[in-house]
């Protein structure tokens, strides 16, 4: 009974984080818009050097966001799958986490060695941190755009 309750709680947490990480796709679309606009303005508009550098930095932030968006989307899929799996009778959360880590090592996506095993709470925290970093990149892009506008608009 206690194991079943623990599995239900783990499934609920995994599903909640998967839903939260799905918001990363909205951030990715906003960033793609900001990055594309920055590239177009860089190519088409004559701008002062400071404004060009500001937009170039916005593009770099957009590339960083793109990497984080990929990671966020992957994590969302993994947590959603765990949520579904852990609701089934006989699910073993610890064994699934260990098998996932072993698969990452065998695919070369995680270094083999004496890295400590991460429990579900650490993974949930890491996923939320990843989404915050993605949001930070989009906020940085927005601030860089506002800075560029302040540099080029008269009276700003």
Backbone torsions as a table, in degrees:
resi	resn	phi	psi	omega
1	UNK	NA	-45.2	-179.3
2	UNK	-66.0	-38.6	179.1
3	UNK	-66.2	-39.8	178.6
4	UNK	-62.6	-40.9	178.4
5	UNK	-66.5	-41.1	178.4
6	UNK	-64.0	-40.0	178.3
7	UNK	-65.6	-39.9	177.4
8	UNK	-62.5	-41.5	179.1
9	UNK	-65.7	-44.4	178.7
10	UNK	-62.0	-42.0	178.8
11	UNK	-62.2	-44.2	178.8
12	UNK	-61.9	-41.9	178.6
13	UNK	-64.7	-43.8	-179.7
14	UNK	-62.8	-42.7	179.7
15	UNK	-67.2	-37.8	178.8
16	UNK	-64.9	-43.1	179.1
17	UNK	-68.1	-37.2	176.9
18	UNK	-60.4	-42.7	178.7
19	UNK	-65.1	-40.7	177.9
20	UNK	-63.2	-44.2	-179.2
21	UNK	-66.3	-24.6	177.0
22	UNK	-61.6	-24.3	176.0
23	UNK	-64.0	-19.4	177.4
24	UNK	-59.8	-27.9	178.9
25	UNK	-68.2	-33.9	176.1
26	UNK	-67.0	-42.9	176.4
27	UNK	-61.0	-40.2	-179.4
28	UNK	-63.5	-41.6	178.5
29	UNK	-65.1	-41.7	178.1
30	UNK	-62.9	-42.8	179.4
31	UNK	-65.7	-39.7	178.6
32	UNK	-61.2	-40.0	177.9
33	UNK	-63.2	-47.6	179.8
34	UNK	-63.7	-40.4	-179.2
35	UNK	-67.8	-46.3	179.6
36	UNK	-61.6	-44.2	178.7
37	UNK	-62.4	-41.1	178.9
38	UNK	-62.6	-42.9	179.4
39	UNK	-64.1	-42.4	179.2
40	UNK	-63.1	-44.6	179.9
41	UNK	-65.6	-39.9	178.5
42	UNK	-61.3	-37.9	-177.2
43	UNK	-80.6	-37.4	-169.4
44	UNK	-99.9	-23.7	-171.7
45	UNK	-109.9	136.5	172.5
46	UNK	-77.7	115.7	-177.2
47	UNK	-124.6	154.5	172.2
48	UNK	-62.5	157.1	-176.4
49	UNK	-56.2	-43.2	-178.0
50	UNK	-61.3	-39.9	179.0
51	UNK	-68.6	-38.8	178.4
52	UNK	-63.8	-43.1	179.2
53	UNK	-63.7	-41.0	179.1
54	UNK	-60.9	-44.7	179.1
55	UNK	-69.0	-35.4	176.8
56	UNK	-63.2	-39.9	175.8
57	UNK	-64.8	-34.8	176.1
58	UNK	-63.8	-37.9	176.9
59	UNK	-65.5	-42.7	178.7
60	UNK	-62.3	-43.3	176.4
61	UNK	-61.4	-36.0	177.6
62	UNK	-65.1	-38.2	177.1
63	UNK	-67.2	-39.0	175.5
64	UNK	-63.1	-41.5	177.4
65	UNK	-62.5	-38.4	-179.4
66	UNK	-60.9	-43.5	176.5
67	UNK	-61.6	-45.7	179.7
68	UNK	-65.9	-34.2	177.6
69	UNK	-63.8	-39.9	176.9
70	UNK	-61.2	-47.5	179.7
71	UNK	-63.4	-41.5	179.8
72	UNK	-63.1	-43.3	179.2
73	UNK	-63.9	-41.3	177.5
74	UNK	-62.1	-46.8	-179.9
75	UNK	-63.1	-38.2	178.7
76	UNK	-60.2	-42.6	178.7
77	UNK	-64.8	-42.0	-179.1
78	UNK	-65.3	-47.4	-179.1
79	UNK	-65.5	-36.4	177.2
80	UNK	-64.0	-42.4	178.9
81	UNK	-64.7	-41.7	177.4
82	UNK	-62.0	-42.4	179.8
83	UNK	-57.8	-43.8	178.4
84	UNK	-67.0	-43.5	-176.5
85	UNK	-65.2	-42.0	-173.6
86	UNK	-76.0	-7.8	174.4
87	UNK	-84.1	-12.1	-179.5
88	UNK	-79.0	147.2	177.0
89	UNK	-60.4	139.6	177.5
90	UNK	81.1	6.9	179.3
91	UNK	-64.5	145.5	-179.5
92	UNK	-125.7	98.4	-175.3
93	UNK	-58.4	-49.7	-177.4
94	UNK	-61.5	-41.5	179.6
95	UNK	-66.3	-38.9	178.6
96	UNK	-65.0	-41.3	178.4
97	UNK	-64.0	-42.3	178.8
98	UNK	-65.1	-41.0	178.9
99	UNK	-65.5	-37.3	178.0
100	UNK	-64.0	-46.0	178.0
101	UNK	-61.0	-41.1	178.7
102	UNK	-63.1	-39.4	178.2
103	UNK	-65.0	-40.7	177.6
104	UNK	-61.7	-41.4	178.5
105	UNK	-64.3	-45.6	-177.4
106	UNK	-66.4	-27.3	177.3
107	UNK	-85.8	-4.7	-178.7
108	UNK	78.3	17.4	-179.5
109	UNK	-94.1	-6.8	178.5
110	UNK	-144.1	139.5	-179.5
111	UNK	-70.3	136.2	174.7
112	UNK	-77.4	156.1	178.3
113	UNK	144.2	-152.4	-174.1
114	UNK	-98.3	28.2	178.1
115	UNK	-63.6	135.0	-179.4
116	UNK	-64.5	145.3	177.0
117	UNK	-68.5	136.6	178.9
118	UNK	-96.3	131.6	176.9
119	UNK	-83.9	177.4	-176.2
120	UNK	-61.7	-40.9	-179.2
121	UNK	-59.8	-41.7	178.3
122	UNK	-64.5	-38.3	179.8
123	UNK	-69.0	-39.9	177.3
124	UNK	-62.1	-44.0	178.6
125	UNK	-62.4	-43.8	179.7
126	UNK	-62.6	-39.3	179.3
127	UNK	-65.4	-42.6	178.4
128	UNK	-65.2	-38.9	178.0
129	UNK	-63.4	-40.4	178.3
130	UNK	-60.9	-44.0	178.8
131	UNK	-65.7	-38.5	177.6
132	UNK	-63.0	-39.6	178.6
133	UNK	-66.2	-39.6	176.9
134	UNK	-61.4	-46.6	177.9
135	UNK	-61.4	-38.0	177.9
136	UNK	-60.4	-39.0	177.2
137	UNK	-63.7	-41.2	179.6
138	UNK	-68.1	-39.9	176.9
139	UNK	-63.0	-42.7	177.9
140	UNK	-61.2	-44.0	177.4
141	UNK	-58.1	-44.4	-179.4
142	UNK	-62.5	-44.6	178.9
143	UNK	-63.9	-37.9	177.7
144	UNK	-66.6	-38.0	175.1
145	UNK	-62.9	-44.9	179.0
146	UNK	-62.5	-37.6	177.1
147	UNK	-64.1	-44.1	178.1
148	UNK	-59.8	-45.3	179.1
149	UNK	-61.1	-40.2	178.6
150	UNK	-64.3	-30.9	-180.0
151	UNK	-75.5	-29.7	-172.8
152	UNK	-106.6	-20.5	-178.8
153	UNK	-84.6	132.4	179.6
154	UNK	-66.9	140.9	177.4
155	UNK	76.6	8.0	-178.1
156	UNK	-81.8	NA	NA
